[in-house]
């Protein structure tokens, strides 16, 4: 994307706004992290939510209501608001279970979608002193602020046997009926660690790990992470191999390993890709 294009200029403004939103979120989350009076309740899906989660989402929605009043907002904790092609997606605290227990691996995820394509993403983990961000066509970066970035780039590991894989919970794979396939993948890799949640994908974008995957996620869990991964040169698909954060879960790799990972976990997805390629390349290629 040319740096002087209207879309690029608009994304620059939106990216700056996303950083300001993250700054406010960091202030709230850090002030409540390890607080003795932290209030924790249980949602219908049995996952925890804290007063910090709701305070962050409320603050972000207030700011967006003033700065981008025409934009829609989708958040984890509150009802969707607005409509139209521009939609902000917010996960106030990704890794709430860590947050509740005093583990510093948690982050606020903020992204902007235009016509359902992620164009801006910010992942801010203040307890780790780290932040990652990306804009469509603008690359992925890490650092403590927008003014001091380091470019992110995925690894060049080309074999599963040499790869480092990060995941969240084994129980999720068992619950979705993919336990054996995932265990087989784990055994095939050089190294496996459960860094978990957003951190798996950010380490992938930095080239520190080569595969990150989870079988069950929501849009707010994936949107910001997906853009950072792809702008760093990686691939991010749902569990059926479709690009983007709109499916049931996430398979993310450095790109070189993606088909091999799909082959371990969802060989039927590769069969579908091959069938589509054959239809487009053969005599009966799709019109277009």
C-alpha positions as CSV (number, residue, x, y, z in Angstrom):
1,X,0.0,0.0,0.0
2,X,1.5,3.4,-1.0
3,X,2.3,5.5,2.1
4,X,0.5,8.5,0.6
5,X,-2.7,6.6,-0.3
6,X,-5.9,7.8,1.4
7,X,-6.4,4.4,3.0
8,X,-2.9,4.4,4.4
9,X,-3.3,7.8,5.9
10,X,-6.6,6.8,7.5
11,X,-5.0,3.7,8.9
12,X,-2.2,5.8,10.4
13,X,-4.8,7.9,12.3
14,X,-6.7,4.7,13.4
15,X,-3.5,3.0,14.5
16,X,-2.6,6.1,16.6
17,X,-6.0,6.0,18.1
18,X,-5.7,2.3,18.9
19,X,-2.4,3.0,20.7
20,X,-4.2,5.7,22.8
21,X,-6.9,3.3,23.6
22,X,-4.3,0.8,24.7
23,X,-2.5,3.4,26.9
24,X,-5.8,4.0,28.7
25,X,-6.4,0.3,29.0
26,X,-2.9,-0.3,30.4
27,X,-3.5,2.3,33.1
28,X,-6.7,0.6,34.2
29,X,-5.5,-3.0,34.1
30,X,-2.2,-2.3,35.9
31,X,-4.0,-0.4,38.6
32,X,-6.2,-3.4,39.3
33,X,-3.6,-6.2,38.7
34,X,-3.0,-8.1,42.0
35,X,-5.5,-5.8,43.8
36,X,-6.8,-7.3,47.0
37,X,-10.3,-6.0,46.3
38,X,-10.4,-7.2,42.6
39,X,-14.0,-8.3,41.9
40,X,-14.3,-11.6,40.0
41,X,-17.6,-13.0,38.7
42,X,-18.4,-16.0,36.5
43,X,-20.0,-15.6,33.1
44,X,-22.6,-18.1,31.7
45,X,-19.8,-20.0,29.9
46,X,-18.1,-20.4,33.3
47,X,-15.1,-18.1,32.3
48,X,-14.2,-15.4,34.8
49,X,-14.7,-11.7,34.3
50,X,-13.2,-9.0,36.5
51,X,-14.1,-5.4,37.3
52,X,-11.0,-4.5,35.3
53,X,-12.4,-6.2,32.2
54,X,-15.6,-4.2,32.3
55,X,-13.8,-0.9,33.2
56,X,-11.4,-1.3,30.2
57,X,-14.2,-2.0,27.7
58,X,-16.3,0.9,29.1
59,X,-13.4,3.3,28.8
60,X,-12.6,2.2,25.2
61,X,-16.2,2.5,24.2
62,X,-16.4,6.0,25.7
63,X,-13.4,7.2,23.7
64,X,-14.5,5.6,20.5
65,X,-18.0,7.1,21.0
66,X,-16.3,10.5,20.9
67,X,-13.5,9.9,18.4
68,X,-15.2,7.5,16.0
69,X,-19.0,8.0,16.6
70,X,-20.0,6.4,13.3
71,X,-18.1,3.2,13.9
72,X,-19.5,0.0,15.2
73,X,-18.0,-1.7,18.3
74,X,-17.9,-5.4,19.2
75,X,-16.4,-6.3,22.6
76,X,-16.2,-9.4,24.7
77,X,-18.1,-8.1,27.7
78,X,-20.9,-5.9,26.3
79,X,-23.5,-5.9,23.6
80,X,-22.5,-4.8,20.1
81,X,-23.2,-1.2,19.2
82,X,-23.5,0.7,15.9
83,X,-23.4,-0.7,12.3
84,X,-21.6,-0.1,9.1
85,X,-18.4,-1.1,7.3
86,X,-16.0,0.0,10.1
87,X,-16.1,-2.1,13.3
88,X,-13.7,-2.0,16.3
89,X,-13.2,-5.3,18.1
90,X,-12.0,-5.3,21.7
91,X,-10.9,-7.9,24.1
92,X,-10.3,-5.9,27.3
93,X,-8.2,-8.6,29.0
94,X,-7.1,-11.7,27.0
95,X,-5.9,-14.1,29.6
96,X,-8.3,-13.2,32.4
97,X,-7.5,-16.4,34.3
98,X,-3.8,-15.4,34.4
99,X,-4.8,-11.9,35.5
100,X,-6.9,-13.2,38.3
101,X,-4.1,-15.4,39.6
102,X,-1.4,-12.8,39.3
103,X,0.3,-14.3,36.3
104,X,1.6,-11.4,34.1
105,X,0.7,-13.0,30.7
106,X,-2.4,-11.1,29.7
107,X,-3.1,-8.3,27.2
108,X,-5.7,-5.9,25.8
109,X,-6.5,-6.7,22.2
110,X,-7.8,-3.8,20.0
111,X,-8.5,-4.1,16.3
112,X,-10.4,-2.3,13.5
113,X,-12.2,-4.2,10.7
114,X,-13.3,-2.6,7.5
115,X,-15.8,-4.7,5.6
116,X,-14.8,-7.6,7.9
117,X,-11.1,-7.3,7.0
118,X,-8.7,-6.6,9.8
119,X,-6.8,-3.4,9.0
120,X,-5.4,-2.3,12.4
121,X,-4.4,-4.4,15.3
122,X,-2.8,-3.6,18.7
123,X,-1.8,-6.1,21.4
124,X,-0.7,-4.5,24.6
125,X,0.7,-6.5,27.5
126,X,1.8,-3.9,30.1
127,X,2.8,-6.4,32.8
128,X,5.3,-7.8,30.3
129,X,6.4,-4.3,29.3
130,X,5.5,-5.2,25.7
131,X,3.2,-4.1,22.9
132,X,2.8,-5.3,19.3
133,X,0.9,-3.7,16.5
134,X,0.2,-3.8,12.7
135,X,-1.7,-2.1,10.0
136,X,-2.7,-3.6,6.7
137,X,0.2,-3.4,4.3
138,X,2.2,-1.5,6.9
139,X,4.1,-4.3,8.5
140,X,4.1,-5.6,12.1
141,X,6.1,-4.1,15.0
142,X,6.9,-4.5,18.7
143,X,8.1,-2.2,21.4
144,X,7.0,-0.1,24.3
145,X,5.5,2.6,22.1
146,X,4.7,3.7,18.6
147,X,7.8,5.9,18.6
148,X,10.3,3.1,19.2
149,X,9.4,0.2,17.0
150,X,11.2,-3.0,16.1
151,X,10.0,-4.8,13.0
152,X,8.5,-8.3,13.6
153,X,9.3,-11.2,11.2
154,X,8.4,-14.8,11.4
155,X,11.0,-17.6,11.4
156,X,12.2,-19.5,8.3
157,X,11.9,-23.0,9.9
158,X,10.7,-25.3,7.1
159,X,10.1,-28.6,8.8
160,X,7.7,-29.6,11.6
161,X,10.5,-31.7,13.1
162,X,12.5,-28.5,13.7
163,X,9.6,-26.4,14.8
164,X,8.6,-24.9,18.2
165,X,4.9,-25.0,18.9
166,X,2.9,-23.0,21.4
167,X,-0.6,-23.7,22.5
168,X,-3.0,-22.8,25.3
169,X,-4.8,-25.8,26.9
170,X,-4.8,-29.5,26.0
171,X,-8.3,-29.9,27.3
172,X,-9.7,-27.8,24.5
173,X,-8.4,-30.2,21.9
174,X,-9.8,-33.2,23.6
175,X,-13.2,-31.5,24.0
176,X,-13.4,-30.7,20.3
177,X,-12.5,-34.3,19.3
178,X,-9.0,-33.4,18.0
179,X,-7.0,-34.6,21.0
180,X,-5.2,-37.4,19.2
181,X,-4.3,-35.3,16.1
182,X,-2.9,-32.6,18.3
183,X,-0.9,-34.9,20.4
184,X,0.6,-36.4,17.2
185,X,1.5,-32.9,16.1
186,X,3.1,-32.2,19.5
187,X,5.2,-35.4,19.3
188,X,6.3,-34.4,15.8
189,X,7.7,-31.0,16.8
190,X,11.1,-30.2,18.1
191,X,9.8,-28.3,21.1
192,X,6.4,-27.5,22.6
193,X,5.4,-25.0,25.3
194,X,2.0,-23.7,26.4
195,X,2.8,-20.0,26.4
196,X,-0.9,-19.5,25.8
197,X,-3.4,-16.9,24.6
198,X,-2.1,-13.9,22.7
199,X,1.5,-14.6,23.6
200,X,1.7,-17.6,21.4
201,X,0.8,-15.6,18.4
202,X,3.1,-12.7,19.3
203,X,6.1,-15.0,19.8
204,X,5.2,-16.5,16.4
205,X,5.3,-13.0,14.8
206,X,8.7,-12.4,16.4
207,X,10.1,-15.6,15.1
208,X,10.5,-17.1,18.5
209,X,8.1,-19.9,17.9
210,X,6.9,-21.4,14.6
211,X,3.4,-22.7,15.2
212,X,0.6,-21.5,17.4
213,X,-2.9,-23.0,17.4
214,X,-6.1,-23.2,19.4
215,X,-9.3,-25.1,18.4
216,X,-11.9,-22.8,19.9
217,X,-11.7,-19.0,19.9
218,X,-13.9,-15.9,19.3
219,X,-13.4,-13.0,17.0
220,X,-12.2,-10.7,19.8
221,X,-9.5,-13.3,20.7
222,X,-8.2,-13.5,17.2
223,X,-8.6,-10.3,15.2
224,X,-5.7,-8.2,16.4
225,X,-3.4,-11.2,16.7
226,X,-4.2,-12.4,13.1
227,X,-3.1,-9.1,11.6
228,X,0.2,-9.0,13.6
229,X,1.0,-12.5,12.4
230,X,0.2,-12.0,8.7
231,X,1.9,-8.6,8.6
232,X,5.0,-10.3,10.1
233,X,4.9,-12.7,7.1
234,X,3.0,-15.6,8.6
235,X,-0.3,-17.4,7.9
236,X,-3.4,-17.2,10.1
237,X,-6.4,-19.4,9.2
238,X,-9.4,-21.0,11.0
239,X,-9.4,-24.7,11.7
240,X,-10.7,-25.4,8.2
241,X,-7.8,-23.5,6.5
242,X,-9.8,-20.4,5.6
243,X,-7.7,-17.2,6.0
244,X,-8.6,-14.7,8.7
245,X,-10.1,-14.6,12.3
246,X,-13.8,-15.4,11.5
247,X,-13.8,-19.2,12.0
248,X,-14.1,-21.4,15.1
249,X,-10.4,-21.3,16.0
250,X,-6.9,-20.4,14.9
251,X,-4.0,-22.2,13.2
252,X,-1.1,-19.8,12.8
253,X,2.4,-20.6,11.4
254,X,5.4,-19.0,9.8
255,X,3.7,-19.9,6.5
256,X,6.2,-22.5,5.5
257,X,4.7,-25.0,7.9
258,X,1.0,-24.3,7.4
259,X,0.1,-27.1,5.1
260,X,2.0,-29.6,7.2
261,X,0.1,-28.4,10.3
262,X,-3.2,-28.7,8.5
263,X,-2.2,-32.1,7.4
264,X,-1.8,-33.2,11.0
265,X,-4.9,-31.6,12.4
266,X,-7.3,-31.2,9.5
267,X,-6.3,-33.3,6.5
268,X,-9.8,-32.8,5.0
269,X,-9.1,-29.1,4.8
270,X,-6.1,-29.8,2.5
271,X,-8.4,-32.0,0.4
272,X,-10.8,-29.1,0.0
273,X,-8.0,-26.8,-1.0
274,X,-6.7,-29.3,-3.6
275,X,-10.2,-29.7,-5.0
276,X,-10.6,-26.0,-5.4
277,X,-7.2,-25.6,-7.1
278,X,-8.1,-28.4,-9.5
279,X,-11.4,-26.7,-10.4
280,X,-9.7,-23.4,-11.1
281,X,-6.7,-24.8,-13.0
282,X,-8.6,-27.4,-15.1
283,X,-10.6,-27.0,-18.3
284,X,-13.7,-26.2,-16.3
285,X,-11.9,-23.3,-14.4
286,X,-14.2,-21.0,-12.5
287,X,-15.3,-18.0,-14.4
288,X,-14.0,-14.7,-13.3
